[in-house]
Amino acid sequence: MTRNQTQPVSLEEITALAKRRGFVYQTGEIYGGLANSYDYGPLGTELLLTIKNLWWDYFIRRRDDMLGLDSQIMLHPQTWVASGHVDSFTDPLVEDLVTHKRYRADLLIEDYFKKNPQEQLVIADLSTKELADLIDKYQIKSPDGNPLSKAQDFNILFETAIGAVSDKKSRVYLRGETAQGIFTNFKQILNSNRQKLPFGVGQIGKSFRNEITTGQFVFRTLEFEQAEIEYFFDPEQNNWQDLFRDWQNYVWDFVTKVLGIDENNLRWRRHTDQERSHYSQETSDLEYHYPFGWKELCGIAYRTDYDLKKHQEFSQQSLEYTDPQTGKKFLPHVIEPAMGISRIFLMLLCDAYQKDPDRERLLLALKTNLAPFQLAVFPLLKNKQELVDKARDVYQQLRQKYQVAWDDRGNIGKRYLAQDEIGTPFCLTIDFTTLENDTVTIRHRDSAQQERLAISELDNYLASMLA
């Protein structure tokens, strides 16, 4: 059963579930909240860790041609000058002239044409001036119905300062992407690992962008985690188109096979020449059909030797690779697959969210390897000490190998519904029959069917079901 075959899910429903069950909270909610900022609750933290561990295992550990890195959030400020981010890392900004709220011009125009589909436009192809002209032509208003300012470029790189004395502080930037730390460490990686081309360097880490857009939950936030790879190769020895397709296929398999996402909710979209970033010769996005439309989940870009060339130029340090067979020195080219961890997180919630009207329940049909808890253990009644003691014994036994939840609140039906909503695949109930013959009731999340099994057989049974 896929999301497109059931009733459509709204972002409001996903947000409500995430808050109700402890996946995501608004940052500083007690103070009215901080725009574009969210904290991950106990279950959200577990899911995030699982996503990152699966990504690291699949993209780094399983491959002989991959290495890992963990670079700093605050890099040398010249890094961002060399990469072009200081001059070119911008979004088109407009301001509500009454409320002074700020918005991305391209997204306001996109929303306008969704509601007024008399013309077809590729918004990503338009310059900031062309966006401003469209706002004037169609008299597009802010979401509050007020006139807008002229669109202008707004740099979304976060700026801060280091130093103890206020008038002697040095300007630095919070990184806008994790990629640049890989490029600036390229020579050290070569010297310390003697890796031969082609090879890649990957890392997962925090990035920061002074986002204008609000209202898309964790999809677009000020602080977020990226999982990025820079795959270095010799363009004379490797065809970049072949490598590009290989990485597309590898990413597709990760999303569909490892994460279990429905292929009907995924598509590749190639960037137009106008849309493509300044450093890229070719870019394609893997898009997911979120409740608010098709949006980027992962981007793959052919960055050529742009970054290494720029850092070599600005640093005056050689970043060339020396071919151990021929002695040829050159700057390698790069294919970059980059994913947003929080976008994967949101995709998983959306894709797994199911309404079961026959049983009047919601369930999060996550793959068993993704669920925050793989099992839940219940005593049938919490006021019967012999049931509680036996359930505790089973709970302690299972938690040595699995992520197990303990729940003795309320009636058994409500406990089942709560575990369905957080995605727990199996619930084990310890009842009076357990005390007689050492068997337990196992309930399956997706079907809500129950079966009886001996406690001595649990380990083998669960090992096969959770593999």
C-alpha positions in Angstrom: 0.0 0.0 0.0 1.6 3.3 -1.1 0.8 6.8 -0.2 -0.6 7.6 -3.7 -3.0 4.6 -3.4 -4.5 5.9 -0.1 -6.0 9.2 0.9 -3.5 12.0 0.3 -1.5 13.2 3.3 -1.1 16.9 4.0 1.9 18.6 5.5 -0.3 19.7 8.4 -1.0 16.0 9.2 2.7 15.1 9.1 3.6 18.1 11.3 0.9 17.1 13.8 2.1 13.5 14.0 5.7 14.6 14.3 4.9 16.8 17.3 2.4 14.5 18.9 4.7 11.5 18.9 8.0 13.3 19.7 9.7 13.3 16.2 10.0 17.1 15.8 9.4 20.2 17.9 9.5 23.9 17.0 12.7 25.5 18.3 11.9 27.8 21.2 8.2 27.1 21.1 7.8 28.5 24.7 9.0 31.8 23.3 6.8 31.8 20.3 9.2 29.7 18.1 12.1 30.6 15.9 11.4 30.8 12.2 12.7 28.0 10.0 14.1 26.1 13.0 13.2 22.8 14.5 14.5 20.5 17.2 14.3 16.7 16.9 12.6 14.9 19.7 13.5 11.4 21.1 12.0 9.5 18.2 13.2 12.0 15.6 16.7 11.7 17.0 16.6 7.9 16.6 15.4 8.1 13.1 18.0 10.7 12.1 20.8 8.6 13.6 19.5 5.6 11.6 19.4 7.6 8.4 23.0 8.8 8.9 24.3 5.4 9.8 22.6 3.8 6.8 24.0 6.5 4.5 27.5 6.2 5.9 27.5 2.4 5.6 26.1 2.4 2.0 28.2 5.3 0.6 31.4 5.1 2.6 32.1 1.8 4.4 30.9 -0.6 1.7 33.1 0.9 -1.1 36.8 0.5 -1.6 37.0 3.8 -3.4 35.5 6.0 -0.6 37.0 7.8 2.4 35.3 9.8 5.2 35.9 13.3 6.5 34.6 15.6 9.2 35.6 19.2 8.5 34.8 22.3 10.7 31.6 24.3 10.5 33.7 27.5 10.5 36.3 27.3 7.7 38.9 29.9 6.8 36.9 32.8 5.4 38.9 32.9 2.2 37.4 29.5 1.5 34.1 31.1 0.7 35.6 33.9 -1.4 37.5 31.4 -3.5 34.4 29.2 -4.0 32.3 32.1 -5.1 29.8 31.8 -2.3 30.5 35.3 -1.0 29.5 36.9 -4.3 27.1 34.3 -5.8 25.2 32.5 -3.0 22.0 34.3 -3.3 18.2 34.0 -3.4 15.7 36.5 -4.9 14.2 38.4 -2.0 11.0 40.5 -1.8 9.5 42.2 1.2 5.9 42.8 2.2 5.8 46.6 2.3 3.2 46.6 5.2 4.3 43.7 7.5 8.0 43.8 6.3 8.0 40.0 6.2 10.4 38.6 3.6 9.8 36.0 0.9 11.5 34.3 -2.0 10.2 36.0 -5.1 10.4 32.8 -7.3 8.3 30.8 -4.8 5.6 33.5 -4.5 5.4 33.6 -8.3 5.3 29.8 -8.5 2.4 29.8 -6.0 0.6 32.5 -8.1 0.8 30.4 -11.3 -0.4 27.3 -9.5 -3.5 29.2 -8.6 -3.7 31.0 -11.9 -2.5 28.5 -14.6 -3.1 30.7 -17.6 0.6 30.6 -18.5 3.3 28.0 -18.2 6.7 29.3 -17.0 9.9 27.7 -15.8 10.5 30.0 -12.8 14.0 28.6 -12.2 15.1 30.0 -15.6 14.4 33.6 -14.7 16.8 36.2 -13.5 16.0 38.4 -10.4 15.1 41.2 -12.7 12.7 39.0 -14.7 11.1 37.9 -11.5 10.6 41.5 -10.5 9.0 42.3 -13.8 6.6 39.4 -13.4 5.6 40.6 -10.0 4.8 44.0 -11.5 3.1 42.6 -14.5 0.6 40.4 -12.6 0.4 42.6 -9.5 1.4 39.7 -7.3 0.8 40.3 -3.6 2.3 38.9 -0.4 0.5 36.0 1.3 -1.1 38.7 3.5 -2.4 40.5 0.4 0.0 43.5 0.6 2.2 45.0 -2.1 5.8 43.8 -2.5 9.1 45.5 -2.8 11.3 45.1 -5.9 13.1 41.7 -6.0 16.7 41.8 -5.1 19.6 39.3 -4.6 20.0 38.3 -1.0 23.1 36.4 0.1 22.1 33.5 2.2 25.6 32.8 3.7 25.6 33.3 7.4 28.2 35.7 8.6 29.7 35.8 12.1 32.9 36.9 13.8 35.7 35.4 16.0 37.9 37.2 18.5 37.7 38.5 22.1 38.0 42.3 21.4 34.9 43.7 19.7 36.7 46.1 17.3 39.4 43.5 16.4 37.1 40.5 15.5 37.7 38.6 12.3 34.8 38.0 9.9 34.1 34.3 9.3 31.1 32.4 7.8 29.1 29.4 8.9 29.5 27.0 6.1 26.8 27.0 3.5 27.7 23.5 2.3 30.0 20.7 3.6 31.7 20.3 0.2 34.3 23.0 0.6 35.9 21.3 3.6 36.6 18.4 1.3 38.2 20.5 -1.4 40.4 22.5 1.1 41.6 19.2 2.6 42.2 17.5 -0.7 46.0 17.7 -0.6 46.2 16.4 3.0 43.9 13.5 2.1 46.2 12.6 -0.8 49.3 12.8 1.4 48.0 10.8 4.3 46.1 8.1 2.4 47.9 7.6 -1.0 44.5 7.0 -2.6 44.5 6.5 -6.4 41.9 8.0 -8.7 39.1 7.6 -9.1 38.1 8.0 -5.4 35.6 9.9 -3.3 35.5 11.7 0.0 32.2 11.9 1.9 31.0 13.6 5.0 27.8 14.3 7.0 27.6 17.6 8.8 25.8 20.8 9.6 25.4 23.6 7.1 23.7 26.9 7.5 21.7 29.1 5.2 19.9 32.4 5.9 16.7 31.1 4.4 13.9 33.4 3.4 11.2 30.8 2.8 9.0 29.6 5.7 6.1 27.1 5.9 7.7 23.8 4.6 8.4 22.2 8.0 11.9 20.7 8.1 12.3 20.7 4.3 14.0 24.1 4.4 15.6 25.4 7.6 18.3 27.7 8.8 20.4 24.9 10.2 20.4 21.5 8.5 22.6 18.4 7.9 24.0 17.4 4.5 25.5 14.2 3.4 27.8 15.1 0.5 30.4 13.3 -1.6 33.1 14.7 -3.9 34.1 11.9 -6.3 37.5 12.8 -7.9 38.6 11.4 -11.3 40.8 11.9 -14.3 38.6 13.2 -17.1 41.0 11.7 -19.7 40.6 8.2 -18.1 37.0 8.3 -17.0 34.0 9.5 -19.0 32.1 11.9 -16.7 28.7 11.0 -18.2 29.3 7.3 -17.3 30.3 8.3 -13.7 27.3 10.6 -13.5 24.9 7.8 -14.5 26.6 5.4 -12.1 26.0 7.7 -9.2 22.4 8.3 -10.2 21.8 4.6 -10.2 23.6 4.2 -6.9 21.6 7.0 -5.2 18.4 5.6 -6.7 19.1 2.2 -5.2 19.8 3.7 -1.8 16.5 5.6 -1.7 14.3 2.8 -3.1 16.0 -0.3 -1.7 17.7 0.7 1.5 15.1 3.3 2.6 12.2 1.6 0.9 10.7 4.6 -0.8 7.9 4.1 -3.4 9.4 4.6 -6.9 6.1 6.3 -8.0 7.0 9.2 -5.7 10.4 9.8 -7.2 11.8 11.3 -10.4 15.0 12.7 -11.9 14.9 16.3 -13.2 17.7 17.9 -15.2 18.6 21.5 -14.4 18.3 24.0 -17.2 21.4 26.1 -18.2 20.0 29.1 -16.4 19.1 27.2 -13.2 22.4 25.4 -12.9 24.9 26.6 -10.2 27.9 28.6 -11.3 30.3 25.8 -10.6 28.4 23.0 -12.4 28.5 21.8 -16.0 25.7 19.4 -15.4 23.2 18.9 -12.6 20.2 16.6 -12.0 18.0 16.5 -9.0 16.3 13.4 -7.6 12.9 14.8 -6.6 10.4 13.4 -4.2 6.6 14.1 -4.4 6.2 15.8 -1.0 2.7 17.0 0.1 3.7 20.5 -1.2 4.9 19.3 -4.6 7.9 17.8 -6.4 11.0 19.0 -4.5 14.7 18.2 -4.5 15.8 15.4 -2.3 19.3 14.8 -3.7 21.4 16.7 -6.3 24.2 15.3 -8.5 26.5 17.8 -10.1 29.5 17.6 -12.4 31.6 20.4 -10.9 34.6 19.8 -13.3 37.8 21.1 -11.6 36.2 24.4 -10.7 36.6 24.1 -6.9 40.2 22.8 -6.8 41.2 25.3 -9.4 39.8 28.2 -7.4 41.3 27.1 -4.1 44.7 26.6 -5.8 44.4 30.1 -7.3 43.5 31.8 -4.1 45.8 29.8 -1.8 48.8 29.7 -4.1 49.2 26.1 -3.0 49.4 23.2 -5.5 46.3 20.9 -5.3 47.4 18.8 -8.3 47.2 15.1 -8.3 50.2 13.1 -9.6 49.4 10.0 -11.6 51.6 7.3 -10.0 52.0 5.5 -13.3 52.7 8.3 -15.8 53.8 11.1 -13.5 51.2 13.4 -15.1 50.1 16.3 -12.8 46.6 17.7 -13.1 43.6 18.9 -11.1 41.0 16.1 -10.9 37.4 16.7 -11.9 34.5 16.0 -9.5 31.1 14.4 -9.5 29.1 15.5 -6.4 26.1 13.6 -5.0 24.6 15.6 -2.2 21.6 14.8 0.0 19.8 16.7 2.8 19.4 14.5 5.8 16.3 16.4 7.1 14.7 16.0 3.6 15.3 12.3 3.8 13.7 12.4 7.2 10.6 14.3 6.0 10.3 12.0 2.9 10.3 8.9 5.1 7.5 10.3 7.3 5.5 11.3 4.2 6.0 8.0 2.3 5.3 5.8 5.4 2.2 7.7 6.6 -0.9 5.6 6.0 -4.5 5.9 7.0 -6.4 2.7 7.7 -10.1 3.6 7.8 -11.2 0.0 8.3 -9.5 -0.1 11.7 -9.7 3.7 12.4 -6.0 4.1 12.8 -2.9 5.9 11.5 0.3 4.0 11.0 3.8 4.8 10.0 4.8 1.9 7.7 8.5 2.4 8.0 10.9 -0.4 7.0 11.9 -2.4 10.0 15.5 -1.2 9.8 14.3 2.5 10.0 11.7 2.4 12.8 12.8 4.2 16.0 11.7 1.1 17.9 11.7 -2.4 16.3 9.6 -3.9 19.2 7.4 -2.8 22.0 6.7 -5.0 25.1 3.5 -4.7 27.1 2.2 -6.3 30.2 -1.5 -6.9 29.6 -2.3 -5.3 33.0 0.1 -3.0 34.9 -1.6 -3.7 38.3 -0.7 -7.4 38.1 2.8 -7.7 39.4 3.4 -11.2 38.0 2.6 -9.9 34.5 4.8 -6.8 34.9 7.7 -8.9 36.2 7.5 -11.4 33.4 7.2 -8.6 30.8 10.2 -6.8 32.3 12.3 -10.0 31.9 11.3 -10.3 28.2 12.0 -6.6 27.7 15.4 -6.8 29.3 16.3 -9.9 27.2 15.2 -8.3 23.9 16.8 -4.9 24.4 20.2 -6.5 24.4 19.8 -6.9 20.6 17.0 -4.6 19.5 15.5 -1.2 20.0 12.7 -2.0 22.3 9.9 0.3 23.8 8.2 -0.4 27.1 4.6 0.6 27.5 2.2 -0.1 30.3 0.0 2.9 30.0 -3.8 2.8 29.4 -5.6 -0.1 27.8 -3.9 -2.5 25.3 -5.8 -1.1 22.3 -4.5 2.5 22.9 -1.0 1.1 23.2 -1.2 -0.6 19.9 -2.5 2.6 18.2 0.4 4.6 19.7 3.0 2.2 18.5 1.3 2.1 15.0 1.8 5.9 14.8 5.5 5.8 15.6 6.1 2.9 13.2 7.0 0.0 15.6 6.7 -3.1 13.5 5.9 -5.6 16.3 4.2 -5.5 19.7 4.7 -8.3 22.2 2.0 -8.7 24.9 2.7 -10.7 28.1 -0.7 -12.1 29.4 -1.9 -14.8 31.7 -1.3 -17.5 29.1 2.3 -16.4 29.2 2.5 -17.3 32.8 1.1 -20.8 32.0 3.2 -21.8 29.0 5.8 -19.2 28.3 4.3 -17.9 25.0 3.6 -14.3 24.0 1.2 -12.6 21.6 2.9 -10.9 18.7 1.0 -8.2 16.8 2.1 -7.1 13.3 1.9 -3.3 12.7 0.9 -3.4 9.0 -1.8 -6.1 9.1 -2.8 -5.8 12.8 -2.8 -9.6 12.8 -1.7 -11.5 15.9 0.0 -14.8 16.5 1.2 -16.8 19.4 4.9 -17.7 19.8 7.1 -19.3 22.5 9.5 -17.0 24.2 12.3 -19.4 23.4 11.6 -19.0 19.7 11.5 -15.2 19.8 15.2 -14.6 18.9 15.2 -16.7 15.7 11.8 -15.3 14.7 12.7 -11.7 15.2 16.1 -12.2 13.5 14.3 -13.3 10.4 11.6 -10.7 10.5 13.9 -7.8 11.2 16.7 -8.7 8.8 
